[in-house]
Amino acid sequence: MPLFLTMESWKRYVLVVLMMFSFVYQISTSVTHYSIPEEMKDGSVVANLATDLGLDVKTLNQRKMRLDIIANKKYLDVNKDTGELYVVEKIDREYICPTKSSASCYLRLEVILENPLRIFNIEVEILDMNDNAPQFRRDAIHLDISEATPKGERFSLSNAVDPDVGTNSVKTYHLSESEYFNIEVQTGREGSKFADLILKRALDREKQAVHNLILTAVDGGTLVRSGTASVIVHVLDTNDNAPTFEKANLSVKIIENSPIGILVIDLNATDLDEGSNSDLTYSYSLYTSEKTQETFNLNPSTGEITVKGMLNYEDFKIYDMEVIATDKGANSLSGQCTIKILVEDMNDNHPEISIKSFQSPVNENIELDTVIAVLSVSDKDSGDNGVVDLHIPQNMPFKLRESSDNYYQLVVSQPLDREKVPEYDITFTVTDRGSPPLSDNETMTLELLDVNDNVPQFPQSFYTIRVMENNAPGALLSSLTAFDPDLHENQYLVYFILEKEIANTSMSMLFSINPENGNLYALKTFDYEIEKEFLFHIEARDSGSPPLSSNVTVHIIIVDQNDNAPVIVSPWRAHGSVVEEKIPRSTDKGSLVAKVIALDTDSVHNSRITYQFLQVTDATLFSLDQYNGEIRTMRMFSYRDPRHQRLVVVAKDNGDPALSATVTIKLSTVETAVKAYSDMTEVPLEYDIFSDLNLYLVIGLGSVSFLLLITILVTIVLKCQKPKPSKAAPPSRNSVISERNSTVADSTLVSNDAYWYSLFLAETRKGKLVVRQPVPKGSRYIVSSIPRGTGLTDTSDSAASTLQVWQNVN
């Protein structure tokens, strides 16, 4: 029974092993190998996988054939319709296989099919092409060789680097012709080629202190490529022992972002010499890159290497340096040590902004969609941490436009106006999509240059300036200052008067304006009675190119001064200032004796005339209306009153100070009525015929009643009679009329014929008397007014009492 169980278990074990072997066979049976040259064009066919793998092309889509590439990029893909393996993206062998540890460079692929599951391993070897030339790290190689150096001594030279491999890499070196030196090409462990400089004969510094050589590196490609470097040999005096390091090659690891000053390695070289020849100084060799020297600090006395700059794994992963230990002998010797510093990675990178171009300042009238700046953004991290977004503030007249991968253009999106915003501080913010996101920003100031796009502006569109007449020439009238928001020459304004002629007189002859500050001056003295106002334009023009301008209307109003005295125009005075008038002694109370009319050429306010008695013989006998100049009797004449009355009337205007004129009227009382003029044909003459009785001389106390009755009867009879025209009017006791043609009454213009007529109105106690009289030609003043308190009867032809008053021009 135990033996049987043992055999049964063995069978089951064998069965399981066979099943596992079958499954492994389905997954991977063998590796299919292909070789293609680098730099093949996109779409180039590598091979037909369906044919090589023995697959049915018609079943590739059903079996969901896919190609997995074990690499960062998908350089190859398979056509499921034809089964062909083709190039998706151009392949650069030096990028895929940057190291030369192996001469071969492979892309490993897996072809996976389902139903049933089959996995095929494929290797595509990328064959190198000679597309890179050898290159030295430095254009010049400096060597210090002692003159005591024996011939046959070797000196290491900087090797050239060629990214190509195999025969396309550096094959050999050539040295320019020299009687002292030649080279020997050596092969390193990895097949790299090095050149040693060999001294053929002893050097003599006194004969030749410097040897200039040309070292040429040549590759083995079909089309040979080469690179050169200058080898400068300085011959030094003798020092027989060179410093040596414990190890010629060292390797050190350090984490990125290590603090500044941390110790990396302590080098310790020794020199068998004594004294100054054993004192060593450490320095970087010429083959140590500048980046390495900026990142690490080498203490020249102790040989300690410390961190000097920021270590960033994404920038540099490996730092190679060569340290030279040199003694201080008369002829110093040196030893070399190669150090490889490996930087270990950590996640610490912020996105970066690089301003490639920024145009500032720009004109404010720059066209829309103009490129102001070109920027690039980058993040050395990978994945979402390396995806970045760039943006600017939204309230700006600019926008970002992506031009290519991680390159952006800042363009103008809205019109710019320097007068509103003279400059913009534009902040560019870049943010990655990591968690938490990291960001960076850069602020640039864009200045706007002024363009002459604003016209000068006056505070007002219309100026009214009041100027008192009799002003002094050159007086400042006003300051008309405009404003221009532009800058520099675009805001420098020039003022001038736009030419306009009034009565054949140019405005520039009347007014002057200061072209710099807009002060307006009067060039002459103005007279209100001649010129009352001026209307013209003043223009302000800036100094831009082309210049802009605007104008403003100026209204000059000449303000009147009381510089004209009233002129007496009635009563008319032919000679002197005394006017003689005759009036009946029987004039009733309130009768119009005379009327004084004065004119003033000043403005309305200053020309208001008031009349007053300056002298009067009897103040109780006459009254003077201060507004219309009418002189009327305040009572009837008595036998006690003097026969001659002297009235001096002053006409005073309303100015400050007031000006005046006077007229003297000499009134003489007569016992009979004034003789009427013969030319009375217009209106019938109505009059009362009274007996000229002297109650005190003729009538006695006893006949008073009888005479009174007779008087009443005679009056009634005369009233009923119609008077006939006659050459002389009968005497009227109540008529008041002057023998002069300046009789006091209001006047109005009747006709404009060569022969003027004047209608004189005289008051009587019972009616009106109208007389036609000739008026002299060439009269100047024509006054029209309606006297206050003067009424007319229905028999009058006029709507009001009238008088025309003339003053001869001569």
C-alpha positions in Angstrom: 0.0 0.0 0.0 2.8 2.6 0.8 4.5 1.8 -2.5 1.3 2.3 -4.4 0.7 5.7 -2.8 4.2 6.7 -3.7 3.8 5.9 -7.3 0.5 7.7 -7.5 2.0 10.8 -6.1 4.8 10.6 -8.6 2.4 10.4 -11.5 0.5 13.5 -10.3 3.8 15.4 -10.0 4.8 14.5 -13.5 1.4 15.6 -14.8 1.7 19.0 -13.1 5.2 19.6 -14.5 4.0 18.8 -18.0 1.1 21.2 -17.8 3.3 24.0 -16.5 5.8 23.4 -19.3 3.0 23.7 -21.8 1.8 27.0 -20.4 5.3 28.5 -20.5 5.7 27.4 -24.0 2.6 29.3 -25.1 3.9 32.5 -23.4 7.4 32.6 -24.8 9.0 30.2 -27.0 11.9 32.2 -28.5 13.2 35.8 -29.2 12.8 37.1 -32.7 15.7 39.4 -33.7 15.6 42.3 -36.2 18.3 44.9 -37.0 17.5 48.3 -38.4 19.7 51.4 -38.9 18.9 54.6 -36.8 17.3 57.6 -38.4 14.9 55.6 -40.5 11.9 57.6 -41.8 8.5 57.5 -40.2 6.4 54.7 -41.7 9.4 52.5 -42.8 8.6 48.8 -42.6 10.9 46.7 -40.4 9.5 43.2 -41.0 6.3 41.3 -41.4 5.6 39.9 -37.9 2.7 37.7 -39.1 4.8 35.9 -41.6 7.9 35.6 -39.3 5.8 34.4 -36.3 3.6 32.1 -38.4 0.4 34.0 -37.6 -2.8 34.3 -39.8 -3.1 37.9 -40.8 -6.9 37.6 -40.9 -7.1 36.7 -37.2 -4.9 39.5 -35.9 -7.8 41.9 -35.1 -9.9 39.2 -33.6 -7.1 38.1 -31.4 -6.5 41.7 -30.3 -2.9 41.8 -31.4 -1.0 44.5 -29.6 2.6 45.6 -29.3 4.2 46.6 -25.9 7.5 48.4 -26.1 9.7 48.4 -23.0 10.8 52.0 -23.4 9.7 55.6 -22.7 8.5 56.2 -26.2 6.7 54.1 -28.8 9.0 54.1 -31.7 7.5 51.0 -33.4 4.0 49.7 -34.0 2.3 46.8 -35.9 -0.2 47.1 -38.6 -3.0 44.7 -37.7 -4.3 44.5 -41.3 -1.0 43.4 -42.8 1.0 42.3 -39.8 3.9 44.6 -40.7 6.1 46.1 -38.0 6.8 49.8 -39.0 8.6 52.9 -37.6 6.3 55.4 -35.9 8.9 57.9 -34.9 12.5 58.6 -36.1 15.0 56.7 -33.8 18.2 58.3 -32.5 20.5 55.6 -31.3 22.6 58.0 -29.2 19.4 59.1 -27.4 18.1 55.6 -26.7 21.5 54.2 -25.7 23.5 57.2 -24.3 26.2 55.0 -22.7 28.8 53.0 -24.6 28.9 50.2 -22.1 27.7 48.0 -24.9 28.2 48.3 -28.7 24.7 46.9 -29.2 21.5 48.9 -28.7 18.2 47.1 -28.6 14.5 47.9 -28.4 12.7 45.0 -26.7 9.1 44.4 -27.7 6.4 42.0 -26.7 3.7 40.9 -29.2 0.6 39.8 -27.3 -2.3 37.8 -28.8 -5.4 36.4 -27.2 -7.7 33.5 -27.8 -5.5 31.7 -27.2 -3.0 33.8 -25.3 0.4 33.9 -27.1 3.3 36.2 -26.2 6.3 36.7 -28.5 9.5 38.4 -27.5 11.1 40.6 -30.1 14.4 42.4 -30.1 15.1 45.2 -32.6 18.8 46.1 -32.8 19.4 49.8 -33.6 22.5 49.9 -35.8 24.6 53.0 -35.5 25.2 55.4 -38.4 28.1 57.8 -38.6 26.1 61.0 -37.9 28.3 62.5 -35.2 31.9 63.9 -35.5 34.5 63.5 -32.7 34.7 66.5 -30.4 37.1 67.5 -27.7 35.8 69.1 -24.5 38.3 71.9 -24.8 39.6 73.7 -27.9 43.0 74.0 -26.2 44.9 71.5 -24.0 47.6 73.0 -21.9 50.5 70.8 -20.6 53.3 71.7 -18.4 56.4 69.5 -19.0 59.6 69.8 -17.1 62.7 70.1 -19.2 64.2 67.3 -17.1 61.7 64.9 -18.3 63.4 62.0 -20.1 62.5 61.1 -23.6 59.9 58.5 -23.9 57.8 60.0 -21.1 54.1 59.9 -21.7 51.5 62.6 -21.0 47.7 61.9 -21.1 45.7 64.0 -23.4 42.0 64.7 -23.3 40.2 62.2 -25.3 37.7 63.1 -28.0 34.0 62.1 -27.5 32.0 60.6 -30.3 28.4 59.5 -29.5 28.6 57.0 -32.3 29.7 53.4 -31.5 31.7 50.7 -33.2 33.6 51.7 -36.2 31.8 55.0 -36.3 33.3 56.1 -33.0 36.8 57.5 -32.5 39.2 55.3 -34.3 42.6 57.0 -34.0 44.3 60.3 -33.3 46.9 62.3 -35.4 49.4 64.8 -34.1 50.8 67.6 -36.2 54.4 67.2 -37.2 56.9 67.8 -34.3 60.5 66.9 -33.7 59.9 66.6 -29.9 56.5 64.8 -29.6 54.5 62.1 -31.1 51.4 60.3 -29.9 50.5 56.7 -29.1 46.8 55.7 -29.4 45.6 53.3 -26.8 42.3 51.4 -26.4 40.4 51.4 -23.1 38.5 48.7 -21.5 35.3 49.7 -23.3 37.0 50.1 -26.6 37.4 53.9 -26.3 40.5 55.4 -27.9 42.9 57.5 -25.9 46.0 59.4 -27.0 49.2 59.7 -25.0 51.7 62.4 -25.8 55.2 60.9 -25.9 58.4 62.9 -25.6 60.7 61.8 -28.4 63.7 63.9 -27.3 64.7 66.0 -24.4 63.3 69.4 -24.1 65.3 72.6 -23.7 63.2 75.4 -22.2 65.8 78.0 -23.1 65.6 77.1 -26.8 61.8 76.7 -27.0 59.6 77.4 -24.0 56.2 76.6 -25.7 55.3 74.0 -28.2 52.0 74.4 -30.2 50.6 71.2 -31.5 47.4 70.2 -33.3 45.7 67.0 -32.1 43.1 65.5 -34.6 40.6 62.8 -33.6 39.3 60.7 -36.6 36.4 58.2 -36.5 36.0 55.0 -38.5 32.9 55.7 -40.5 32.5 55.3 -44.2 32.4 59.1 -44.5 35.2 60.0 -42.2 34.5 62.7 -39.6 37.1 64.4 -37.4 37.6 67.0 -34.7 40.7 69.0 -33.6 42.1 70.6 -30.4 45.2 72.6 -29.8 47.9 71.2 -27.5 50.0 73.8 -25.9 53.0 72.4 -24.1 54.8 74.7 -21.6 58.3 73.6 -20.7 59.1 73.9 -17.0 62.1 73.6 -14.9 63.1 70.4 -13.0 61.1 68.8 -10.1 61.7 65.0 -9.9 58.8 63.7 -7.8 55.2 64.2 -8.7 52.3 64.0 -6.2 50.3 60.8 -6.1 46.8 59.8 -4.9 45.9 56.7 -3.0 43.5 55.8 -5.7 43.5 57.1 -9.3 39.7 56.7 -9.6 37.1 57.4 -6.9 33.2 57.2 -6.9 31.0 59.1 -4.4 27.2 59.3 -3.9 25.3 62.3 -2.6 21.6 63.1 -2.4 20.3 66.1 -4.4 19.5 69.4 -2.5 22.3 68.7 0.0 23.0 71.8 2.0 25.8 74.1 0.9 29.1 73.3 2.5 28.5 69.7 3.2 31.7 67.5 2.8 31.7 65.2 -0.3 35.2 63.7 -0.1 38.5 64.5 1.4 41.4 63.9 -1.0 44.8 63.1 0.3 47.7 63.1 -2.1 51.3 62.6 -1.1 54.6 63.8 -2.4 57.9 62.0 -1.6 59.8 65.3 -1.9 60.5 67.5 1.0 60.1 71.1 1.9 58.3 73.3 -0.6 58.4 70.5 -3.2 56.1 68.5 -1.0 53.6 71.2 -0.2 50.6 70.5 -2.4 48.0 72.6 -4.0 44.8 71.1 -5.3 43.0 72.3 -8.4 40.6 71.2 -11.1 42.1 70.1 -14.3 41.1 71.7 -17.6 38.9 68.7 -18.4 36.6 69.4 -15.5 33.5 71.2 -16.8 32.6 74.7 -15.6 29.3 73.3 -14.3 31.1 70.9 -12.0 33.4 73.7 -10.8 30.4 75.9 -10.1 28.6 73.1 -8.1 31.5 71.8 -6.0 34.2 73.7 -4.2 37.7 72.3 -3.9 39.8 73.5 -1.0 43.2 74.2 -2.6 45.1 73.6 0.6 43.4 70.5 2.2 41.9 68.8 -0.9 38.4 68.8 0.7 35.5 68.8 -1.9 32.3 70.4 -0.5 29.0 71.3 -2.1 29.0 74.8 -3.5 25.9 75.0 -5.6 22.4 73.5 -5.8 22.3 69.8 -6.7 19.4 68.9 -8.9 19.0 65.4 -10.1 16.9 66.5 -13.1 19.7 68.7 -14.3 22.8 66.6 -13.7 22.9 63.1 -12.5 26.6 62.5 -12.7 29.5 64.9 -12.2 32.9 64.0 -13.5 35.9 65.8 -12.3 39.6 65.5 -12.5 41.6 66.9 -9.6 45.3 67.8 -9.9 47.6 67.9 -7.0 50.6 70.1 -7.7 53.6 70.6 -5.6 55.3 74.0 -4.9 58.8 73.1 -6.1 60.8 75.2 -8.5 59.6 72.9 -11.2 56.3 71.8 -9.9 55.0 68.3 -10.6 51.4 67.1 -10.4 49.3 64.0 -10.0 45.8 63.4 -11.1 42.7 61.8 -9.6 39.4 61.1 -11.4 36.3 61.4 -9.3 32.8 60.5 -10.2 30.0 62.0 -8.1 26.6 60.3 -8.4 23.5 62.5 -7.5 20.6 60.6 -6.0 17.1 61.9 -7.0 14.2 63.4 -4.8 11.0 65.2 -5.9 11.7 68.9 -5.5 11.4 70.8 -8.8 9.2 73.9 -9.4 8.1 74.8 -12.8 10.2 77.5 -14.5 9.5 80.5 -16.7 12.0 81.7 -19.3 11.5 85.1 -21.0 12.9 84.6 -24.4 11.9 88.0 -25.7 10.2 91.0 -24.2 9.5 94.2 -26.1 9.3 97.3 -23.9 8.6 100.2 -24.3 6.0 100.1 -27.1 3.8 102.7 -28.7 0.4 103.1 -27.3 -1.2 102.8 -30.7 0.4 99.3 -31.3 -1.8 97.1 -33.5 -3.9 94.3 -32.0 -2.5 90.8 -32.1 1.1 92.2 -32.0 3.6 89.9 -30.2 5.0 91.6 -27.1 6.8 88.7 -25.5 7.9 85.2 -26.1 8.1 82.8 -23.1 8.9 79.2 -22.5 7.9 77.1 -19.5 9.4 73.9 -18.3 9.3 71.4 -15.3 12.1 68.9 -14.9 9.8 66.5 -13.0 7.9 63.8 -14.9 4.3 62.8 -15.1 1.6 65.2 -13.8 4.3 67.0 -11.8 5.9 68.0 -15.1 2.7 69.2 -16.8 2.5 73.0 -16.5 -0.1 75.7 -17.1 0.8 79.4 -17.8 -1.6 82.3 -17.2 -1.7 86.1 -16.7 -4.2 88.3 -14.8 -7.6 88.5 -16.5 -8.0 92.3 -16.2 -5.3 93.2 -18.7 -5.5 94.0 -22.5 -3.3 91.0 -23.3 -3.7 87.3 -23.9 -1.4 84.3 -24.1 -1.2 82.2 -27.3 0.6 78.9 -27.3 2.9 78.8 -30.3 4.5 75.4 -29.9 5.2 72.9 -27.2 5.7 74.8 -23.9 6.3 78.1 -25.9 3.8 81.0 -25.5 3.4 84.4 -27.1 2.0 87.4 -25.2 -0.1 89.4 -27.7 -2.1 92.6 -27.5 -5.9 91.8 -27.3 -7.4 95.3 -26.6 -6.4 98.8 -27.6 -3.9 100.5 -25.3 -4.1 104.1 -24.1 -1.1 105.6 -22.3 -3.3 108.4 -20.9 -5.3 105.9 -19.0 -2.6 103.4 -18.0 1.0 104.5 -18.7 2.5 101.1 -17.9 1.5 97.5 -17.1 3.1 95.2 -14.6 2.4 91.8 -16.2 2.8 88.8 -13.9 3.3 85.4 -15.6 2.3 82.5 -13.3 3.2 78.9 -14.1 1.7 76.1 -12.1 2.3 72.3 -12.4 -0.4 69.7 -11.9 1.3 67.9 -9.0 -0.2 67.4 -5.6 0.3 69.8 -4.0 0.9 71.9 -7.1 4.1 74.0 -7.3 4.2 77.3 -9.0 6.5 80.2 -10.0 5.9 83.7 -11.4 7.7 86.4 -13.2 6.7 90.0 -13.4 7.7 92.2 -16.3 6.9 95.9 -16.7 5.6 97.1 -20.1 6.0 100.8 -20.7 3.9 102.7 -23.2 5.3 105.4 -25.4 3.2 108.4 -26.0 1.6 109.0 -29.4 0.0 112.3 -30.4 -3.6 111.0 -30.2 -5.2 113.7 -28.1 -6.3 117.1 -29.2 -5.8 120.1 -26.9 -8.9 120.7 -24.8 -10.1 124.0 -23.4 -12.0 124.0 -20.1 -14.8 125.9 -21.9 -16.1 125.9 -25.5 -17.1 129.6 -25.3 -15.4 132.4 -23.4 -17.1 135.7 -22.6 -14.7 138.4 -21.6 -15.8 141.8 -20.4 -13.4 144.6 -21.0 -13.9 148.1 -19.6 -13.7 150.7 -22.3 -10.7 153.1 -22.2 -8.5 150.3 -21.3 -4.7 150.7 -21.4 -3.1 149.1 -24.5 -1.3 145.9 -23.6 -3.7 145.1 -20.7 -4.1 141.4 -19.9 -7.7 140.4 -20.7 -7.8 136.7 -19.8 -5.7 133.6 -19.7 -7.1 130.9 -22.1 -5.2 127.8 -21.2 -5.8 124.4 -22.9 -4.8 121.0 -21.6 -3.3 118.2 -23.6 -2.9 114.8 -21.8 -0.1 113.7 -24.1 3.6 113.9 -23.2 6.7 115.8 -24.2 6.4 117.6 -27.5 2.9 116.2 -28.0 1.7 118.3 -25.1 3.6 121.5 -25.8 0.9 123.9 -27.0 1.1 127.0 -29.1 -1.8 129.6 -29.1 -2.7 131.9 -31.9 -5.7 133.9 -33.1 -7.5 132.8 -36.1 -7.5 135.7 -38.5 -10.7 137.5 -39.1 -11.3 141.0 -40.4 -13.9 143.4 -39.0 -14.3 146.7 -40.9 -11.0 145.9 -42.8 -9.2 145.5 -39.5 -7.5 142.2 -38.6 -8.1 140.6 -35.2 -4.3 140.4 -34.8 -4.2 144.2 -34.9 -6.7 144.5 -32.0 -5.6 141.6 -29.8 -2.5 139.6 -29.1 -2.1 136.2 -27.5 1.0 134.8 -25.8 1.8 131.6 -27.9 3.2 129.9 -24.9 0.7 130.4 -22.0 -2.5 131.6 -23.8 -2.6 135.1 -22.1 -4.8 137.4 -24.2 -3.9 141.1 -24.4 -5.6 144.1 -25.9 -3.4 146.0 -28.4 -5.5 149.2 -28.4 -7.9 151.3 -26.3 -11.5 150.4 -27.0 -14.5 152.9 -27.1 -17.9 151.5 -26.2 -19.6 154.1 -28.3 -17.7 152.9 -31.4 -17.1 149.1 -30.8 -19.3 147.2 -28.4 -18.2 143.6 -29.0 -15.8 141.3 -30.9 -16.3 137.6 -31.8 -13.3 135.5 -32.9 -11.6 132.2 -32.5 -8.4 131.2 -30.7 -6.6 127.9 -31.7 -4.4 125.8 -29.5 -2.0 123.5 -31.5 0.3 120.9 -30.0 3.8 120.2 -31.3 3.3 116.6 -32.2 3.8 115.1 -35.7 1.3 115.5 -37.2 0.1 118.4 -34.9 -3.4 118.3 -33.5 -5.4 121.4 -32.6 -8.7 122.7 -31.3 -10.2 126.2 -31.1 -12.5 128.1 -28.8 -14.8 131.0 -29.5 -14.0 134.2 -27.6 -16.6 136.9 -27.2 -15.2 140.3 -26.1 -17.8 142.6 -24.7 -16.8 146.2 -24.2 -18.2 147.5 -20.9 -19.3 151.1 -21.0 -17.8 153.8 -18.8 -19.5 157.0 -18.1 -17.3 159.0 -20.3 -19.9 161.0 -22.3 -21.7 164.0 -20.7 -25.4 164.6 -21.6 -26.0 166.9 -24.6 -29.0 169.3 -24.5 -30.9 169.0 -27.7 -34.0 170.9 -26.7 -34.6 173.8 -26.3 -32.6 174.4 -29.4 -29.9 177.1 -28.8 -28.6 178.9 -31.8 -26.1 181.0 -30.0 -24.8 180.6 -26.4 -26.5 178.6 -23.7 -29.4 181.0 -22.9 -32.8 180.3 -24.3 -35.3 183.0 -24.3 -39.0 182.1 -24.2 -42.2 184.2 -24.0 -45.3 183.1 -22.2 -48.6 184.8 -21.6 -49.0 186.1 -18.1 -52.4 184.6 -17.9 -51.0 181.0 -18.1 -53.0 178.6 -15.9 -51.6 176.4 -13.2 -50.1 173.2 -14.6 -49.5 174.5 -18.0 -46.5 173.3 -19.9 -44.0 176.1 -20.2 -41.0 174.3 -21.6 -39.4 170.9 -22.0 -35.7 170.1 -21.7 -34.5 167.1 -23.7 -30.9 165.8 -23.3 -29.2 162.8 -25.0 -26.3 160.6 -23.7 -24.4 158.2 -26.0 -23.3 156.0 -23.2 -25.0 152.6 -22.4 -28.5 152.4 -21.1 -27.5 152.5 -17.5 -25.2 155.4 -17.8 -27.5 157.3 -20.2 -30.5 157.6 -17.9 -31.1 161.3 -17.6 -32.6 163.1 -14.7 -33.4 166.8 -14.6 -33.2 169.2 -11.7 -33.4 173.0 -11.2 -30.0 174.4 -10.5 -31.3 177.9 -10.2 -34.8 179.3 -10.3 -36.1 182.8 -9.7 -39.2 181.7 -7.9 -39.2 178.1 -6.7 -43.0 178.4 -6.0 -43.9 179.3 -9.5 -42.4 176.4 -11.6 -42.0 172.6 -11.3 -39.6 170.3 -13.2 -40.4 166.7 -13.9 -37.0 164.9 -13.2 -37.7 162.2 -15.7 -39.0 163.9 -18.8 -37.8 167.4 -18.3 -41.2 169.1 -18.5 -41.4 172.5 -16.9 -44.9 173.4 -15.7 -46.5 176.3 -13.8 -47.3 175.5 -10.2 -49.7 178.5 -10.0 -50.9 181.4 -12.0 -48.8 184.5 -12.3 -49.6 187.4 -10.1 -48.9 191.1 -10.5 -46.2 190.7 -7.9 -44.2 188.2 -9.9 -41.2 189.6 -11.8 -41.7 190.0 -15.5 -38.6 188.0 -16.3 -37.9 184.5 -14.9 -34.5 182.8 -15.1 -34.5 179.0 -14.9 -31.2 177.0 -14.9 -31.8 173.3 -15.6 -29.2 170.6 -15.1 -29.4 167.3 -17.0 -27.5 164.6 -15.1 -26.8 161.1 -16.2 -26.8 157.9 -14.1 -23.0 157.2 -14.2 -20.6 157.0 -11.4 -19.4 159.7 -11.2 -22.3 161.4 -12.9 -21.8 163.8 -15.7 -24.1 166.7 -16.5 -25.1 169.6 -18.9 -27.0 172.7 -18.1 -29.3 175.0 -20.0 -30.5 178.5 -19.0 -34.1 179.4 -20.0 -35.0 183.1 -19.7 -38.8 183.4 -19.6 -40.5 186.6 -20.3 -44.2 187.1 -19.5 -46.4 189.1 -22.0 -49.9 190.4 -21.7 -51.1 189.1 -25.1 -51.2 185.7 -26.7 -48.4 184.7 -29.1 -49.0 185.3 -32.8 -50.0 182.2 -34.6 -48.3 181.0 -37.7 -50.1 181.6 -41.0 -49.8 178.1 -42.3 -52.6 176.6 -40.3 -54.6 174.4 -42.5 -54.6 171.0 -40.8 -56.9 171.4 -37.8 -59.6 174.0 -37.0 -58.6 176.4 -34.3 -60.8 176.3 -31.2 -60.5 179.1 -28.8 -62.3 181.0 -26.1 -62.9 184.7 -26.5 -62.8 186.4 -23.1 -62.9 190.1 -22.4 -59.6 191.2 -21.2 -61.0 192.8 -18.2 -59.0 194.0 -15.3 -61.3 193.3 -12.5 -59.3 195.7 -10.3 -59.4 198.7 -12.7 -62.7 198.6 -14.6 -65.4 196.8 -12.6 -66.6 198.4 -9.5 -68.2 196.7 -6.6 -71.6 197.6 -7.8 -71.4 196.1 -11.3 -70.0 192.8 -10.4 -73.2 190.8 -10.9 -74.1 192.5 -14.2 -70.7 192.0 -15.7 -70.6 188.4 -14.7 -73.9 187.7 -16.4 -72.7 189.5 -19.6 -69.5 187.4 -19.6 -71.5 184.2 -19.4 -73.7 185.1 -22.2 -70.9 186.2 -24.5 -69.0 183.0 -23.8 -72.0 180.8 -24.8 -72.4 182.8 -28.1 -68.7 182.4 -29.0 -68.8 178.7 -28.3 -71.5 178.1 -30.8 -69.7 180.0 -33.6 -67.2 178.3 -36.1 -64.1 180.3 -36.6 -62.8 181.1 -40.1 -59.2 180.8 -41.2 -57.3 184.0 -40.9 -53.7 185.1 -41.1 -53.5 186.0 -37.5 -55.1 184.1 -34.7 -57.1 186.2 -32.2 -55.6 186.5 -28.8 -56.2 183.6 -26.5 -55.8 184.0 -22.8 -55.0 180.5 -22.0 -52.8 179.6 -25.1 -49.1 178.9 -24.4 -46.8 178.7 -27.4 -43.2 179.7 -28.0 -42.2 181.9 -30.9 -39.2 179.7 -31.3 -39.2 176.5 -33.2 -37.9 174.6 -30.1 -41.3 174.7 -28.5 -41.6 172.3 -25.6 -43.5 169.2 -26.5 -42.8 165.5 -27.2 -41.8 164.7 -30.8 -42.2 162.0 -33.3 -40.9 161.6 -36.8 -43.5 162.6 -39.4 -41.8 162.4 -42.8 -38.4 161.9 -44.4 -38.9 164.4 -47.3 -36.5 167.2 -48.1 -38.9 169.6 -46.4 -39.5 168.5 -42.8 -42.5 169.2 -40.9 -43.0 169.4 -37.2 -46.3 169.2 -35.4 -46.3 171.4 -32.4 -48.8 170.9 -29.7 -49.8 173.7 -27.4 -52.2 173.3 -24.6 -55.0 175.7 -23.9 -57.5 175.6 -21.2 -60.3 174.5 -23.6 -58.7 172.7 -26.5 -55.6 171.9 -28.6 -53.8 174.1 -31.2 -51.9 172.3 -34.0 -49.5 174.4 -36.1 -47.4 173.3 -39.2 -43.9 174.7 -39.3 -40.9 174.1 -41.6 -37.9 172.2 -40.1 -34.2 172.7 -41.2 -32.4 170.1 -43.3 -29.4 168.0 -42.0 -30.9 167.4 -38.6 -29.0 164.9 -36.4 -31.1 164.0 -33.4 -34.6 162.6 -33.6 -36.2 161.9 -30.2 -39.5 160.2 -29.7 -41.3 160.0 -26.4 -44.7 160.1 -24.8 -45.0 162.7 -22.0 -46.4 161.5 -18.7 -49.8 162.7 -17.8 -50.6 164.4 -21.1 -54.0 163.5 -22.6 -55.6 164.3 -26.0 -59.1 165.2 -27.0 -61.0 163.3 -29.7 -60.4 166.2 -32.2 -56.6 165.5 -32.3 -55.1 163.7 -35.4 -52.3 162.1 -33.3 -52.4 159.2 -31.0 -50.2 161.2 -28.6 -48.7 164.6 -28.3 -45.7 164.9 -30.5 -42.5 167.0 -30.9 -39.5 166.6 -33.2 -36.3 168.2 -32.1 -33.3 168.6 -34.3 -29.8 169.8 -33.8 -27.9 171.2 -36.8 -25.0 169.2 -37.8 -23.0 172.3 -38.4 
